[in-house]
Amino acid sequence: MADTLRGKLTEAGNAISETAQKVGNRVSEKAEQAKNWVSEKAHQAQNRAEEAEQKAENEAEEVREDAKAKSDDCGCS
């Protein structure tokens, strides 16, 4: 412990500085976690969109094939 007022103020300043550094590190860690979470959710959304697109393309292809089969089987010529 410091015996003088100046020493006590220096110690208090150092304690505040250390605490601020710890808080800054904690905020940085949480920001990194938030960034990773957002990135993960964005990838999930992209995957769902690609799956929906593929499903729609497959259904459209089935409809085209069904329409072609029906037009070939109608006996109209």
Distance bins in CASP14 RR format, pairs under 12 A and 6 or more apart:
PFRMAT RR
TARGET T0000
AUTHOR 0000-0000-0000
RMODE 2
METHOD distances of the structure
MODEL  1
1 7 0 0 0 0 1 0 0 0 0 0 0
1 8 1 0 0 1 0 0 0 0 0 0 0
1 10 0 0 0 0 0 1 0 0 0 0 0
1 11 1 0 0 1 0 0 0 0 0 0 0
1 12 0 0 0 0 0 1 0 0 0 0 0
2 8 1 0 1 0 0 0 0 0 0 0 0
2 9 0 0 0 0 1 0 0 0 0 0 0
2 10 1 0 0 1 0 0 0 0 0 0 0
2 11 1 0 1 0 0 0 0 0 0 0 0
2 12 0 0 0 0 1 0 0 0 0 0 0
2 13 0 0 0 0 0 1 0 0 0 0 0
2 14 0 0 0 0 0 1 0 0 0 0 0
2 15 0 0 0 0 0 1 0 0 0 0 0
3 10 0 0 0 0 0 1 0 0 0 0 0
3 11 0 0 0 0 0 1 0 0 0 0 0
4 10 0 0 0 0 1 0 0 0 0 0 0
4 11 0 0 0 0 0 1 0 0 0 0 0
5 11 0 0 0 0 0 1 0 0 0 0 0
5 12 0 0 0 0 0 1 0 0 0 0 0
6 12 0 0 0 0 0 1 0 0 0 0 0
6 13 0 0 0 0 0 1 0 0 0 0 0
7 13 0 0 0 0 1 0 0 0 0 0 0
7 14 0 0 0 0 1 0 0 0 0 0 0
7 15 0 0 0 0 0 1 0 0 0 0 0
8 14 0 0 0 0 0 1 0 0 0 0 0
8 15 0 0 0 0 0 1 0 0 0 0 0
9 15 0 0 0 0 0 1 0 0 0 0 0
9 16 0 0 0 0 0 1 0 0 0 0 0
10 16 0 0 0 0 0 1 0 0 0 0 0
10 17 0 0 0 0 0 1 0 0 0 0 0
11 17 0 0 0 0 0 1 0 0 0 0 0
11 18 0 0 0 0 0 1 0 0 0 0 0
12 18 0 0 0 0 0 1 0 0 0 0 0
12 19 0 0 0 0 0 1 0 0 0 0 0
13 19 0 0 0 0 1 0 0 0 0 0 0
13 20 0 0 0 0 1 0 0 0 0 0 0
13 21 0 0 0 0 0 1 0 0 0 0 0
14 20 0 0 0 0 0 1 0 0 0 0 0
14 21 0 0 0 0 0 1 0 0 0 0 0
15 21 0 0 0 0 0 1 0 0 0 0 0
15 22 0 0 0 0 0 1 0 0 0 0 0
16 22 0 0 0 0 0 1 0 0 0 0 0
16 23 0 0 0 0 0 1 0 0 0 0 0
17 23 0 0 0 0 0 1 0 0 0 0 0
17 24 0 0 0 0 0 1 0 0 0 0 0
18 24 0 0 0 0 0 1 0 0 0 0 0
18 25 0 0 0 0 0 1 0 0 0 0 0
19 25 0 0 0 0 0 1 0 0 0 0 0
19 26 0 0 0 0 0 1 0 0 0 0 0
20 26 0 0 0 0 0 1 0 0 0 0 0
20 27 0 0 0 0 0 1 0 0 0 0 0
21 27 0 0 0 0 0 1 0 0 0 0 0
21 28 0 0 0 0 0 1 0 0 0 0 0
22 28 0 0 0 0 0 1 0 0 0 0 0
22 29 0 0 0 0 0 1 0 0 0 0 0
23 29 0 0 0 0 0 1 0 0 0 0 0
23 30 0 0 0 0 0 1 0 0 0 0 0
24 30 0 0 0 0 1 0 0 0 0 0 0
24 31 0 0 0 0 1 0 0 0 0 0 0
24 32 0 0 0 0 0 1 0 0 0 0 0
25 31 0 0 0 0 0 1 0 0 0 0 0
25 32 0 0 0 0 0 1 0 0 0 0 0
26 32 0 0 0 0 0 1 0 0 0 0 0
26 33 0 0 0 0 0 1 0 0 0 0 0
27 33 0 0 0 0 0 1 0 0 0 0 0
27 34 0 0 0 0 0 1 0 0 0 0 0
28 34 0 0 0 0 0 1 0 0 0 0 0
28 35 0 0 0 0 0 1 0 0 0 0 0
29 35 0 0 0 0 0 1 0 0 0 0 0
29 36 0 0 0 0 0 1 0 0 0 0 0
30 36 0 0 0 0 0 1 0 0 0 0 0
30 37 0 0 0 0 0 1 0 0 0 0 0
31 37 0 0 0 0 0 1 0 0 0 0 0
31 38 0 0 0 0 0 1 0 0 0 0 0
32 38 0 0 0 0 0 1 0 0 0 0 0
32 39 0 0 0 0 0 1 0 0 0 0 0
33 39 0 0 0 0 0 1 0 0 0 0 0
33 40 0 0 0 0 0 1 0 0 0 0 0
34 40 0 0 0 0 0 1 0 0 0 0 0
34 41 0 0 0 0 0 1 0 0 0 0 0
35 41 0 0 0 0 0 1 0 0 0 0 0
35 42 0 0 0 0 0 1 0 0 0 0 0
36 42 0 0 0 0 0 1 0 0 0 0 0
36 43 0 0 0 0 0 1 0 0 0 0 0
37 43 0 0 0 0 0 1 0 0 0 0 0
37 44 0 0 0 0 0 1 0 0 0 0 0
38 44 0 0 0 0 0 1 0 0 0 0 0
38 45 0 0 0 0 0 1 0 0 0 0 0
39 45 0 0 0 0 0 1 0 0 0 0 0
39 46 0 0 0 0 0 1 0 0 0 0 0
40 46 0 0 0 0 0 1 0 0 0 0 0
40 47 0 0 0 0 0 1 0 0 0 0 0
41 47 0 0 0 0 0 1 0 0 0 0 0
41 48 0 0 0 0 0 1 0 0 0 0 0
42 48 0 0 0 0 0 1 0 0 0 0 0
42 49 0 0 0 0 0 1 0 0 0 0 0
43 49 0 0 0 0 0 1 0 0 0 0 0
43 50 0 0 0 0 0 1 0 0 0 0 0
44 50 0 0 0 0 0 1 0 0 0 0 0
44 51 0 0 0 0 0 1 0 0 0 0 0
45 51 0 0 0 0 0 1 0 0 0 0 0
45 52 0 0 0 0 0 1 0 0 0 0 0
46 52 0 0 0 0 0 1 0 0 0 0 0
46 53 0 0 0 0 0 1 0 0 0 0 0
47 53 0 0 0 0 0 1 0 0 0 0 0
47 54 0 0 0 0 0 1 0 0 0 0 0
48 54 0 0 0 0 0 1 0 0 0 0 0
48 55 0 0 0 0 0 1 0 0 0 0 0
49 55 0 0 0 0 0 1 0 0 0 0 0
49 56 0 0 0 0 0 1 0 0 0 0 0
50 56 0 0 0 0 0 1 0 0 0 0 0
50 57 0 0 0 0 0 1 0 0 0 0 0
51 57 0 0 0 0 0 1 0 0 0 0 0
51 58 0 0 0 0 0 1 0 0 0 0 0
52 58 0 0 0 0 0 1 0 0 0 0 0
52 59 0 0 0 0 0 1 0 0 0 0 0
53 59 0 0 0 0 0 1 0 0 0 0 0
53 60 0 0 0 0 0 1 0 0 0 0 0
54 60 0 0 0 0 0 1 0 0 0 0 0
54 61 0 0 0 0 0 1 0 0 0 0 0
55 61 0 0 0 0 0 1 0 0 0 0 0
55 62 0 0 0 0 0 1 0 0 0 0 0
56 62 0 0 0 0 0 1 0 0 0 0 0
56 63 0 0 0 0 0 1 0 0 0 0 0
57 63 0 0 0 0 0 1 0 0 0 0 0
57 64 0 0 0 0 0 1 0 0 0 0 0
58 64 0 0 0 0 0 1 0 0 0 0 0
58 65 0 0 0 0 0 1 0 0 0 0 0
59 65 0 0 0 0 0 1 0 0 0 0 0
59 66 0 0 0 0 0 1 0 0 0 0 0
60 66 0 0 0 0 0 1 0 0 0 0 0
60 67 0 0 0 0 0 1 0 0 0 0 0
61 67 0 0 0 0 0 1 0 0 0 0 0
61 68 0 0 0 0 0 1 0 0 0 0 0
62 68 0 0 0 0 0 1 0 0 0 0 0
62 69 0 0 0 0 0 1 0 0 0 0 0
63 69 0 0 0 0 0 1 0 0 0 0 0
63 70 0 0 0 0 0 1 0 0 0 0 0
64 70 0 0 0 0 0 1 0 0 0 0 0
64 71 0 0 0 0 0 1 0 0 0 0 0
65 71 0 0 0 0 0 1 0 0 0 0 0
65 72 0 0 0 0 0 1 0 0 0 0 0
66 72 0 0 0 0 0 1 0 0 0 0 0
66 73 0 0 0 0 0 1 0 0 0 0 0
67 73 0 0 0 0 0 1 0 0 0 0 0
67 74 0 0 0 0 0 1 0 0 0 0 0
68 74 0 0 0 0 0 1 0 0 0 0 0
70 76 0 0 0 0 0 1 0 0 0 0 0
71 77 0 0 0 0 0 1 0 0 0 0 0
END
